Amino acid sequence: MWKRYAFLAYNKGMNKKIEKLFLWVLCITTCARLLFAAIVPITGDEAYFITWAKHLDYGYYEHPPMIGWIMWLFSFFGSDIFVYRLFPVLCVPVIAIILVRLLADIDRNNAFLCGVIFLLSPVSMLNVLSVNDVPLIFFSFLSGVFFYRGLKTDKIIDAILSGFFWGCAFLSKYFAVLLAVSVLIFSVIKRNRKIWKITGIAVLSSIPLILLNLAWNYNHCWTNLTFNLFFRNKDIALKFSSFFVFLIEQVFLMTPYLAFVFLRKRFFLKECKTGGIELFWFLFLVPFSFFLCLSFLKNIGLHWMASFYPFFFMIIVFLQFSILDRAARYNFYLSIGIVIIIIALVSIPPGVFRNTEKYSQIIMFSEPQRVADEINRNLDGRIPAATGYTETSIFSYYCKRDFIMIGSLSRSGRYYDFITDFKNFDGKNFLIVSLNKKDAEKLSNYFKKIDVKEVDIMGASFFMISGEHFIYNQYRDIYLSRILKMYYTVPGFLPRGRNFFVERYFPELVYSK
């Protein structure tokens, strides 16, 4: 396919064939990603966000609520993980079409090649999991596009939509703040009245969504803020290894050839200045610079920067056609490699990892229905529970019943604190599923009697811990009091609203005030 179309656009009369190439790539990559959505096992985060969707709210622990809302909407079309993954699968072609449409006014041939390069990039090919990075990417892109349109058309509606979509990005993940900082820096440097006008309107239109999140945080111990600013950054320390890992990640996301061109062309600043899309340069380079500096202090996730990469694939529109053609070729081969690797990984028999320490986790993800069937056979009317948020979420999804999280001190997955009231389980019997036999000893203080049954599933050990007669008061005094101090004590510099955890378990603290 590639040899048939690749060099044809050197002739200006070959626009249609470049467009045809784009459509072919759009269809093929979408089909490949639909395949990934069908064969890749569900992740713990996806199962956790499905739990969010079951309990529709205007806020959740850890992150803003957008992914929970989106998964709630998709739940009307089915409960299979494939249905939930249709959102990320569809977002990529929508972004590609908008990208091409916007850039076509600058250079039509290059615009379609930029679309091809984007579709074949790791940012797109790997975007199949239904996690909160997906709405962040999608709404950040739309916000940037409408801000650009506002500058071109001077229409208020474009500025309003830019602000609205930025608000949606903010309600997806707080990395959206970097987009706002990018626009602010762009506005300050350009010192243009029209830019400040568009910026002001965008800010005003985003305020209702910001206030919604602030209201939720005020009434829920500021858990979004404390989780993202404090709990996740306790390991901050100067380390050069994370810096080099970050550079490798960016070379992978840009693709090696375009990373080389990016450096050789001095970050494309000259091209973007003369081409009128300097805004997109700022929307990419400011977050890039921030994460580059942060990488000296902590590990940067591969997906953290991915939200801003659609802007990178827009600013390359001013490169020579021969460079874009070569980049598209390399991305074509890279995408084939990605397809082969993913299919190979999911095809590996789980038994290959039998002697590894994480074998039970591998079985939990690769054969979740077998594990769920075994749990249901042992349940016998008891309260289903697990000792970690990943296990709780996965078992809830595959057992088709609500599990509760018990005994976990992890900073992650604490939304189960919001939807679980342990007072209701006083005196009840539990079946606690664990991957670690030592959990039985940790939980023994909270039950009158503990029995452990080891279940073998494909050579992996799962422990069915039967807890007879749950002792709520003991659980409250030992465990819940510790959780209160660790996660639900509001920092002194923040205003205090309601504290659901105190009201539910420690009402005497409310009355004492």
ZAMARGU-4260 file (C-alpha; in steps of 0.2 Angstrom, whole numbers, plus 5000, padded with zeros to 4 digits):
<rodrens>
0) 5000/5000/5000 | 5013/5012/5005 | 5024/5011/4989 | 5008/5014/4979 | 5004/5031/4987
5) 5020/5038/4996 | 5029/5049/4984 | 5014/5054/4973 | 5011/5071/4981 | 5027/5078/4974
10) 5015/5081/4960 | 5003/5094/4965 | 4989/5085/4955 | 4990/5071/4967 | 4980/5078/4981
15) 4967/5065/4980 | 4979/5051/4982 | 4986/5058/4997 | 4969/5060/5004 | 4965/5042/4999
20) 4981/5037/5009 | 4975/5046/5024 | 4958/5037/5023 | 4966/5020/5021 | 4977/5023/5036
25) 4962/5030/5046 | 4952/5014/5043 | 4966/5002/5046 | 4973/5010/5062 | 4955/5011/5069
30) 4952/4992/5065 | 4969/4988/5073 | 4964/4998/5089 | 4947/4990/5089 | 4957/4973/5089
35) 4967/4979/5104 | 4952/4985/5113 | 4945/4967/5111 | 4960/4957/5116 | 4970/4967/5129
40) 4965/4962/5147 | 4955/4974/5157 | 4967/4985/5168 | 4964/4989/5187 | 4961/5007/5183
45) 4948/5003/5170 | 4939/4992/5182 | 4940/5005/5196 | 4933/5019/5184 | 4919/5007/5180
50) 4915/5007/5199 | 4915/5026/5198 | 4902/5025/5184 | 4891/5014/5194 | 4890/5027/5208
55) 4887/5043/5197 | 4893/5058/5207 | 4900/5076/5203 | 4917/5071/5210 | 4928/5056/5215
60) 4943/5052/5225 | 4960/5055/5216 | 4955/5063/5200 | 4941/5074/5194 | 4925/5065/5188
65) 4925/5066/5169 | 4930/5048/5165 | 4917/5042/5177 | 4904/5052/5168 | 4910/5046/5151
70) 4910/5027/5157 | 4893/5030/5164 | 4886/5036/5147 | 4894/5021/5138 | 4887/5009/5151
75) 4870/5011/5142 | 4877/5002/5127 | 4884/4987/5137 | 4894/4982/5151 | 4908/4973/5142
80) 4925/4982/5143 | 4926/4983/5124 | 4911/4995/5125 | 4919/5006/5137 | 4935/5006/5126
85) 4925/5013/5111 | 4928/5031/5118 | 4947/5031/5116 | 4946/5021/5100 | 4934/5034/5092
90) 4943/5049/5100 | 4959/5046/5089 | 4951/5047/5072 | 4941/5062/5077 | 4957/5071/5082
95) 4965/5066/5066 | 4951/5072/5055 | 4950/5089/5064 | 4969/5091/5063 | 4969/5088/5045
100) 4954/5100/5042 | 4963/5114/5052 | 4980/5112/5044 | 4973/5110/5026 | 4972/5129/5025
105) 4991/5130/5027 | 4997/5116/5016 | 4984/5103/5010 | 4996/5089/5006 | 5007/5091/5022
110) 4991/5092/5032 | 4985/5075/5026 | 5003/5068/5029 | 5002/5075/5047 | 4986/5066/5049
115) 4994/5050/5043 | 5009/5052/5055 | 4998/5056/5070 | 4987/5040/5066 | 5003/5029/5065
120) 5011/5036/5080 | 5013/5027/5097 | 5002/5041/5105 | 4987/5035/5094 | 4991/5017/5092
125) 4992/5013/5110 | 4977/5024/5115 | 4964/5010/5118 | 4962/5010/5137 | 4947/5019/5144
130) 4956/5029/5157 | 4956/5048/5162 | 4970/5052/5150 | 4959/5050/5136 | 4946/5064/5139
135) 4961/5074/5144 | 4969/5072/5127 | 4953/5074/5118 | 4946/5090/5127 | 4964/5098/5128
140) 4965/5096/5109 | 4948/5104/5106 | 4951/5118/5118 | 4967/5122/5109 | 4959/5121/5092
145) 4944/5132/5097 | 4957/5145/5104 | 4966/5145/5088 | 4949/5147/5078 | 4945/5161/5090
150) 4961/5170/5085 | 4957/5168/5067 | 4938/5172/5067 | 4937/5184/5082 | 4921/5175/5086
155) 4915/5174/5104 | 4908/5157/5102 | 4925/5150/5098 | 4932/5158/5113 | 4918/5151/5124
160) 4920/5134/5117 | 4939/5134/5120 | 4935/5138/5138 | 4922/5125/5140 | 4932/5112/5133
165) 4947/5117/5144 | 4935/5115/5159 | 4931/5098/5153 | 4949/5094/5152 | 4952/5101/5169
170) 4938/5089/5175 | 4947/5075/5167 | 4964/5077/5175 | 4973/5092/5183 | 4987/5092/5170
175) 4975/5103/5160 | 4982/5117/5171 | 4998/5116/5160 | 4987/5120/5145 | 4981/5135/5154
180) 4998/5140/5159 | 5004/5138/5140 | 4990/5150/5134 | 4994/5163/5148 | 5013/5163/5143
185) 5008/5164/5125 | 4996/5179/5129 | 5010/5188/5139 | 5023/5186/5126 | 5012/5191/5111
190) 5005/5206/5120 | 4990/5207/5108 | 4973/5214/5113 | 4964/5201/5103 | 4973/5187/5111
195) 4969/5194/5128 | 4951/5196/5123 | 4950/5177/5118 | 4959/5172/5134 | 4948/5182/5145
200) 4932/5175/5137 | 4939/5157/5138 | 4943/5159/5156 | 4926/5166/5160 | 4917/5151/5151
205) 4928/5138/5161 | 4924/5145/5178 | 4908/5136/5181 | 4917/5119/5179 | 4931/5124/5190
210) 4919/5129/5203 | 4910/5113/5202 | 4926/5104/5206 | 4931/5116/5220 | 4914/5113/5228
215) 4916/5094/5228 | 4934/5096/5235 | 4928/5108/5249 | 4915/5095/5255 | 4926/5080/5253
220) 4942/5084/5262 | 4951/5091/5247 | 4956/5073/5242 | 4959/5078/5224 | 4971/5091/5229
225) 4980/5081/5243 | 4982/5065/5232 | 4989/5074/5217 | 5000/5087/5226 | 5006/5078/5242
230) 5002/5059/5243 | 5010/5056/5225 | 5025/5066/5228 | 5032/5060/5244 | 5046/5051/5234
235) 5053/5067/5226 | 5072/5068/5226 | 5085/5073/5214 | 5089/5058/5202 | 5096/5059/5185
240) 5090/5041/5180 | 5072/5047/5178 | 5078/5062/5167 | 5086/5049/5155 | 5070/5039/5155
245) 5059/5054/5151 | 5070/5058/5136 | 5069/5040/5130 | 5050/5041/5132 | 5049/5057/5122
250) 5059/5049/5108 | 5047/5035/5108 | 5031/5046/5108 | 5038/5058/5094 | 5046/5043/5085
255) 5065/5043/5083 | 5066/5051/5066 | 5055/5066/5071 | 5064/5068/5088 | 5080/5070/5078
260) 5072/5083/5066 | 5064/5091/5081 | 5082/5094/5089 | 5090/5098/5072 | 5077/5111/5068
265) 5079/5119/5085 | 5062/5114/5092 | 5053/5121/5076 | 5052/5139/5084 | 5057/5147/5067
270) 5044/5138/5057 | 5030/5141/5069 | 5033/5159/5070 | 5033/5162/5052 | 5018/5150/5049
275) 5005/5157/5061 | 5003/5142/5072 | 5014/5148/5086 | 5000/5144/5098 | 5002/5126/5095
280) 5020/5127/5098 | 5017/5134/5115 | 5004/5121/5119 | 5017/5108/5116 | 5033/5115/5122
285) 5027/5123/5139 | 5021/5106/5146 | 5036/5097/5138 | 5048/5109/5147 | 5038/5107/5163
290) 5040/5088/5163 | 5058/5089/5157 | 5062/5099/5173 | 5051/5088/5184 | 5060/5072/5178
295) 5075/5077/5188 | 5064/5075/5204 | 5053/5060/5200 | 5048/5047/5187 | 5037/5054/5173
300) 5024/5042/5167 | 5024/5038/5148 | 5006/5044/5147 | 5008/5061/5156 | 5015/5070/5141
305) 5004/5061/5128 | 4990/5073/5131 | 4999/5087/5122 | 5006/5077/5108 | 4992/5081/5095
310) 4999/5099/5095 | 5016/5092/5091 | 5009/5083/5076 | 5001/5100/5071 | 5017/5110/5071
315) 5027/5098/5060 | 5015/5104/5045 | 5029/5117/5040 | 5042/5103/5037 | 5047/5099/5020
320) 5036/5086/5012 | 5051/5074/5010 | 5053/5075/5028 | 5035/5071/5032 | 5035/5057/5019
325) 5050/5049/5027 | 5042/5051/5045 | 5026/5043/5039 | 5036/5028/5032 | 5045/5026/5048
330) 5029/5027/5058 | 5021/5014/5047 | 5035/5002/5051 | 5034/5007/5069 | 5015/5004/5070
335) 5017/4987/5062 | 5030/4983/5076 | 5017/4989/5089 | 5004/4978/5082 | 5015/4963/5082
340) 5021/4966/5100 | 5004/4968/5107 | 4997/4953/5099 | 5012/4943/5104 | 5011/4948/5122
345) 4992/4944/5124 | 4996/4927/5115 | 5009/4921/5128 | 5002/4907/5138 | 5001/4913/5157
350) 5010/4897/5162 | 5026/4904/5155 | 5027/4915/5170 | 5023/4901/5183 | 5039/4903/5192
355) 5038/4922/5194 | 5033/4932/5210 | 5018/4940/5202 | 5011/4925/5194 | 4995/4926/5204
360) 4992/4944/5198 | 4995/4938/5180 | 4982/4925/5181 | 4970/4937/5189 | 4972/4948/5174
365) 4973/4935/5160 | 4960/4923/5167 | 4949/4934/5177 | 4933/4924/5174 | 4940/4908/5181
370) 4945/4917/5197 | 4928/4925/5197 | 4919/4908/5195 | 4929/4901/5210 | 4925/4916/5221
375) 4907/4914/5217 | 4907/4896/5221 | 4915/4900/5238 | 4904/4915/5243 | 4890/4906/5252
380) 4880/4922/5256 | 4895/4931/5264 | 4900/4949/5260 | 4913/4949/5246 | 4929/4959/5249
385) 4947/4961/5244 | 4962/4969/5251 | 4967/4981/5237 | 4958/4992/5225 | 4964/4983/5210
390) 4958/4966/5216 | 4942/4974/5222 | 4938/4982/5206 | 4943/4967/5195 | 4933/4955/5206
395) 4918/4967/5206 | 4918/4968/5187 | 4919/4949/5184 | 4909/4943/5198 | 4895/4955/5194
400) 4893/4960/5212 | 4899/4974/5223 | 4915/4970/5232 | 4922/4981/5247 | 4940/4985/5250
405) 4945/4980/5267 | 4962/4983/5277 | 4971/4993/5263 | 4982/5007/5268 | 4986/5012/5250
410) 4984/5030/5245 | 4976/5024/5229 | 4958/5017/5226 | 4951/5025/5241 | 4935/5029/5233
415) 4929/5013/5241 | 4929/5023/5257 | 4916/5034/5250 | 4904/5020/5245 | 4907/5009/5259
420) 4899/5010/5277 | 4907/4997/5288 | 4894/5001/5302 | 4882/4991/5291 | 4893/4975/5291
425) 4894/4974/5310 | 4892/4955/5315 | 4892/4950/5296 | 4902/4936/5289 | 4915/4940/5275
430) 4924/4931/5261 | 4940/4941/5258 | 4950/4936/5242 | 4968/4939/5243 | 4984/4936/5234
435) 4994/4936/5250 | 4991/4923/5264 | 4998/4935/5277 | 4983/4946/5275 | 4973/4933/5285
440) 4984/4938/5300 | 4982/4956/5297 | 4963/4955/5297 | 4962/4943/5312 | 4959/4957/5324
445) 4943/4962/5315 | 4934/4945/5316 | 4929/4933/5329 | 4936/4919/5319 | 4947/4918/5303
450) 4948/4903/5291 | 4959/4902/5276 | 4956/4891/5260 | 4970/4891/5247 | 4963/4889/5230
455) 4974/4884/5215 | 4970/4892/5198 | 4982/4887/5184 | 4995/4885/5197 | 4992/4902/5205
460) 4987/4903/5223 | 4972/4913/5228 | 4967/4914/5247 | 4949/4914/5252 | 4949/4921/5269
465) 4932/4918/5278 | 4930/4930/5292 | 4916/4926/5304 | 4907/4940/5314 | 4915/4956/5309
470) 4919/4967/5324 | 4915/4985/5318 | 4921/4994/5334 | 4938/4986/5333 | 4940/4990/5315
475) 4935/5008/5318 | 4947/5010/5332 | 4962/5002/5324 | 4960/5004/5306 | 4948/5018/5302
480) 4956/5029/5314 | 4972/5027/5305 | 4964/5030/5288 | 4957/5046/5295 | 4974/5053/5300
485) 4982/5047/5284 | 4970/5053/5271 | 4955/5063/5278 | 4963/5076/5289 | 4962/5093/5280
490) 4978/5103/5279 | 4977/5118/5290 | 4980/5131/5276 | 4964/5124/5267 | 4946/5130/5271
495) 4936/5116/5279 | 4919/5110/5273 | 4911/5093/5277 | 4921/5078/5281 | 4911/5063/5276
500) 4923/5051/5285 | 4922/5060/5302 | 4903/5061/5300 | 4901/5043/5296 | 4913/5035/5309
505) 4919/5048/5321 | 4903/5059/5324 | 4910/5063/5342 | 4924/5073/5334 | 4910/5084/5325
510) 4901/5087/5340 | 4916/5091/5350 | 4919/5106/5339
</rodrens>
